[in-house]
């Protein structure tokens, strides 16, 4: 007994109509995939209908087979169209949520500024690096040897009292100057050498408009054969001219335990003489302390306070403003 071809024909046409309706109702790609498997999968509706073709007569099979292929092609075509439409809709929805409105004002992010102290340090370091100096660094917590003894401070030297040092319970101290870096650098390097040291220093001082217990210091030094005070004077003049321009500069005799002879350096700023740094030829005892022969090598050293230069350069009337973290003050720079 064979299956009636008209029954298969009607089943195929009904299947096509149902598949088209299901494809049209698919709202997502996942829904569309379920329709495809339900109708065209190995165990789908089309396979079930075609399972009855084995009972058709040899005359009806080609016609029903052609109709089945036509139905399958129609369903596959609509599935592809549905896939394209759903993918396009998904992309459009994604783009809609990610759209950047270029007409909207941006979110304001205040631009950071370089602190006046850092600005002065950067400028000075740039000058000395340009002169061939190496940047050196040393510890802020220091021993008495590197902070005083190796720098020719005797145990009862009055300069120890002048420094008013902050001592720690273990006998160490907070360095009172960056000269400790000079000793450490010379111990680990052979002449000729040229270096600049930057860092915080600490002294027991009464805080007022011109004094602070914590301050920044920059020290530069050079050691070589036949270095003279003239080399020191020329280096300082080049440095100050690069920093301030062509201003009058004067050297006044002074005293430091670690230099001999020593001098204070002033520049004429806005009609007044302003002390900017101390300097001198490195004392032979300091050279001996680091293992240099003072009969072969000579050197010079100079140090300056960063806060003082920052106050002069930016016309700041109170050193405490540099550490107040007041945004109204910092935004001016």
N, C-alpha and C positions, 0 to 999 in steps of 0.2 A: 504494500500500500504506500502510495506516495503522498507527500504533503502538498496541499493545494497551493499553487503559485500565487494566487490572489491573496491568500492569507499572509504569505511572506511579504508580498508587496505592500499590503496595508500596514504590516508591522514595521517595515522599514520606513515608510512615510510617517507613521506615528512617532517612531524613534527620532527621526530627523526633526520633527516639529518640537518634540519634548527637549531634545538637545539644544536647539536654537533658543528655546525659552529659558533653559537653565543657564546657557552661556550669557544671555542678555541680563540675567539676574545676578550674575557673579559680580560682587562689589570689590573683591580683592584678588590678587594673584593667587593666593592660597585657595580661594573659592573656585577660581578658574581651573586650577590644577585638579581639584576634586571632581569637577565636571568632566575633564578630559579622561581621568582614570575611570570614572563611572560609566562612560560611554565608549571609549576607545581602548581601554586597558584590556589585558589578556582575559580578564573575567568580567569585562564590561558588557553593557547592554547589546552592542553590535555583535559581539562574539556569540552571545546567547541566541540572537536571532539567526545568525548565519549557521548555527549548529543544526538547523533544520534543512539546510540545502542538500544534505546527503540523501534525503528522501525524495528529492525532486527528480523528475524524468530528465533524460539526457537532452531533450529539446528545450526544457525550461531553465536549465542551470545557467547557460550563458547570459540569458536575459536578466535573471534575478541577480547573477553575479555582477553584471554591469551596473544594475541599479544599486546594489550594495556598495560598490566602489564609488558611485556617484554620491551616495549619502555620506560615505566616509570622507570624501573630498570636501563636501560642503561643510561638514562638522569641523574638520581640521582647519579649513579656511577661516571659519568664523572664530575658532579658538585662537588662531594666530592674530586675527584682527583684534580680538578681545585682549590678548596679551600685550599687543602694542599700545592699545588705548589705556590699559591699566598701568603699564609702565610709564607712559607719558604723564598720566594723572598723578602718579606717585612722585615723579620727578618735579612736576610743577608745584605740588604741595610742599615738597622739601625746599624748593627754591623760594617759595612764598614765605616760609618760616625763617629762612636764612637771608632774606633780602636786606641789603645795607642801604639805608636811606642816606645818600650823600648830601642831602640838603639839611640834615639834622646837624645842629652844633655838636662838636666833639666834646668829650669829657675833659675838663681842664686838669692837667697835671702840673703843678708848679715846678719849675725848673730849679734844680739845686744850684747852689753857689759855693764857690771856694771861700773858706773862712779866711779872714785877713791874715792870720798867723800862717796858715798853709800857703797862702799866696806869696807871702814874703819869702818863706822857706824855699818854695819852688823856684822863685826868681833867683835867689842867691845860689842855690845848688846849680842851676842852669849856667850861671856865670862861671862858677869854678870848674864845672865839668868841661866847659868850653876852653878853659885855661889848662886843661890836662890833669885836673885833680881827680882822685878816686874818692867815692863816698864811703866813709867808714862808720861803723856802728859799735856801741858799747853798752854794757848793762847799766840800768838805773840804780840797782842795789849793788853797792860796791864795798870793797874792803878798804881799810885805812891805808894800806900800802899804795894802791893804785890812785886813790883820791888825794892823798897827802904826801906820804913818805917818798914815793918815787918822783914826786914833783917838787922835791927839795923843801918840803915843809918839815921843820924840825918838830919833835914832840911838844916843845913848849913855845912853838912859834905863835906870835900874836895873831897871825892870819887865820889860824884855826878858830880863834874866837870871833874874828871878823866874819868868817863864813857862817857862824852860828848853825852848826851842822845838826841834822836830825839823825840821831843814832838809833839803831835797832837793838833789841834785847840780846842778840847773839854777838854783838860787837861790830857787825857791819853797819853801814850807813847809807842814807839816800845821797847820791852824788850831788855835790854842790856846784859842779861845772862839768863840761864835756871833755875836760883835759884828761880824764881817766881813759877816754878812748884814744887819745894821743899816745899814752904810755903803752896800752895794749897793742895798738897798731904798730908802733915802732919795735916792740918786742918780737913781733911775728913777721916783720918785713925788713929787708936789708936796704940801705940807701943805694941809689937815690930814690926818694919817695916824695909824693905830694898828695895830701889827703884833706878832706873836709868832713867834719863830724857834726851831726845834728842830733838834738834830743832834749828831753825834759830834764830840768835840774830842780833841786829842792833846797830851801833854806828856811830856817826858823825866822820869819820876818813878819813884821806887823803889816797887815794888808791895808793899803790906802790907795789913793788915786794913781800913785806911781810905783807902788811896790806890791809884789805878790809872793806867796810862799812857794808857788810852783810857777816856773817860767821856762821858756825855751832858749837854748843857746846854740850858736853855730861857731865852730872853731876850725880854722884852717892852718895847716902847718906844712913845712917842707924841710927836708934834710938832704944835703949833698955836700960835695967838696966845694970850698970857696964861696959859700953863700954869705952874703953880707947884709948889713942893715939897709943898704941901697936897694937890694932885691926885695926886701920886705916893704920898703917905702913905695917902690914902683908897683908892686902887686896890689897894695892897698889903694893906690891912686887909680889904677885901672879898674879895680873893683868898684870903688865909689863913683867914678865917672860913668861906668856902665849902669850903675843903679840909680844915681841921682842926676847925672849930667855933669857939665863942666862947672863945678862949684869950688870955691876956695876951700882948701884943706890945710890943717895945721897939726903938727905933732908936738906934744908936751911931754917932758920927762915925767916918768912915774915909777912905780915899783910893783913888781910881782915876784913871788918867790921862785917861780919856774922860768923866768926870763931875765936876761941881763946883757945889755941895757934894756930898759922897758920904756914904753911911751903910751900916752892916751892920744887918741885921734879924734879931732873935731872937724865938722863941716859947717860952713856958714849957710844956714837954712833960714830963709825969710828974714834976713837981717840979723840973725842971732847965731852965735857959735853953739853948736850942739855936739855933745860928746856921743860918739857912735860905737867906738870899740877900743879895746886895749890890746897891746901887741908888744913884741920884743924878740930878741935873739934867744933861742933856747939855751938855758943855763947849762954849762958843762957837766954839772952834777946830774942833771936829768939825762943827758946823753950817756953818761957812765951807767946810770941805773938800768938802761935798756941794752947795754952791751956795746955802745958805739964808742969809738975812740975820739974824744973831743979835739985831739991834735990833728985828726984827719978830716973829721966832718964837722960842719956847722949847720945851723938851721934856724928858722924863725917860726913863730906861732902868733896867732891873733884870735881873739874871741869877741863876740858881740851878742847882745840880747835881741831876740827876734821881736818881742813885744814892743820894745822901744822904737824899733824901726817901723813896725806896723802903725804905731800911734802917730809917728811923725808923718809917714806917707799918707795916711788916711785922715789926719787931723783929729784923732780921737783924744778926748780930754781926760778919760779915766780908764786905767788898765782893767778895771773890774768889768767893764762892758764887754771885753773880749771873752769873758767866761760866763756871761749872764744867760746865754741861750735865748736872748730876747729877739724874737723874729723881726720886730720893728727895726732893730739895730742891724741884724744880719742881712736883711733884704736890701740894704743900701749898697752892698758890695757885689 
